[in-house]
């Protein structure tokens, strides 16, 4: 690991990619070390726990090393890897989605008070997102954080656009409710303490 | 839903978020990558191993086949020689034979009398065998038979029996002239006994037949009569001794078995075969025929006898085929009860490491499949260009001449007739076509391609004309054709059609084709097969009329209003392409195809319609850019 980390700092992104294309293990390790922590967060957002997230991270990076020959450098490498991770996570969650199909949510109890997220540590947000129902979690991540449109989400997940919207609304509602409930938490520990 | 502040805040919250995964993740990734590389090497190794194994098997098969062919031919030659020899000898001897239909076999018949002392002793033992059979003692019978056979194998005296004798002796022996002898002792034994249910049973035991090596003129009796039911075991032995013998013992039993409705044989005949070095091949046919007689049912025994009779009559092929047939029959394995291995009996101990490897292998396969799919689309032969030539023939399958149009273009009836005749000849002519051109193609999907190009095409045909077109002053003459006698012909008013003797005219059309085709790749390998279909824009350049005799000038008419041919036409193209990849950037392709114009190649006001169907085969050399 040390070797990969050291070389990762020494090499620029293009050299890393070239090394990975040649199946150079050191370059692959360096690339992994450069992005594994950010990608771990991506995987955590789509899963319910660390083990599951690590499985997806592992599978995703293997895919990255396989597919890196086709990386045209038209997008940022980080964006490209993130997309692979999201797709891997979606594939992994697809079975669960068949078990718990997403449906339109009719009655939403949106809190009137807008919740502020300023100063909330991402780990707390992560826990809240992980506590969402499966469908809501995925749609919320894709729309709010990854920036997919509802149309794209609908195509990727094989659901209707309306379902995507309602799932997002439900996710947002649930998150806001949970944030409000935990407001005492902020009062106790203050912002940025977590 | 529009993205609001909430979403932006969320995005920002995770913008620089990081979480450290455990060290195991990289270890697993590394393991998976290495396993994949190892798997690729293993697959390659396995492939080479399979190729090597296939090569060895192929070489062995070829070698075995060669040996068999050589062996068969030498056997055939030896048999022929021996047949000739034996037929000469057997014609000189004609000993009497007793009837084989006797239920009780007299062991001291004339044939035995001629046998050696040892043979006689053996036959005496055989008599004892009869007694044993009568007493329903199978084991004793077997033993006696064996002793008999072992003795008869040492026979040195030859008895050649006349082939005309319908009934074999109880014991026959022959000796080869070279001192190497095989003998088949045939001993018939008939016994009566009772089975366990006190049913009467007749046992016919036995036929022991001794034949000198290779002497296939054995006096084979009608065994089917003697052996209504036969069940024999045939142990075969070979020794390196200089004498060989084939002893066939048949035991025949007749009985009624009320319990299982099966024939029982009181004694099993045994057939030891001792082949001398020289007698080995020569005796093989007779040996095997004897085996067949024991193994096969009655019908086959009859067939065998017929074949042997044919062999006696001098047809060596009868024995040749028979030996092959019987050899295959005698090689049949004994029926065995299959042993069923129940997997659940084995204790299953899951290995954690193996499970992990299996899981990794499964993932690897999935990834590999996805990668291969991407590779095929992205990286294989996406853009190419090619140069090619094509040759073929065309025939006018749908041509017609409009009399009305011809009449309008003709000044009188004679002219009309001549013009119609010329139009018919010209429009219905068949000929050959050649083209040369360049093409460019691209892959638009995994198996779909689009290609276009530019070709120069000529279509030449011969027709018979029996007139010429003369100028008003009869000083200039032109070949009669649709160029000058149709509705669009030039100088119609100032020209006249004059009848002449028939002469041949070659009409060559020249086109520029712009084909555009879609293709589907059926096989995408080193040798690829694809089906193409599309349309071609045919731009008419000119036609040239060349008379076969030198009296008239060659005429060329370019495209335009004065030409009877359409300047622009469209044709449908259907074809296949079989190509071979010669290197990373090169392919050689063979393109058989069909071309058919959507409309007549002649202008509508000409009064002639023709759509020649063209079949051509092209050869293209393709350069693949990437």
Interface residues (C-beta under 8 A of the other chain):
Chain A: X1 X23 X25 X28 X29 X32 X33 X36 X37 X38 X40 X41 X44 X45 X50 X53 X54 X57 X58 X59 X61 X62 X63 X65 X66 X67 X70 X114 X115 X116 X117 X118 X120 X122 X125 X126 X143 X144 X145 X147 X150 X165 X168 X169 X172
Chain B: X1 X3 X6 X7 X9 X10 X11 X13 X14 X17 X18 X19 X20 X21 X22 X23 X24 X25 X26 X28 X29 X30 X32 X33 X37 X363 X367 X371 X374 X378
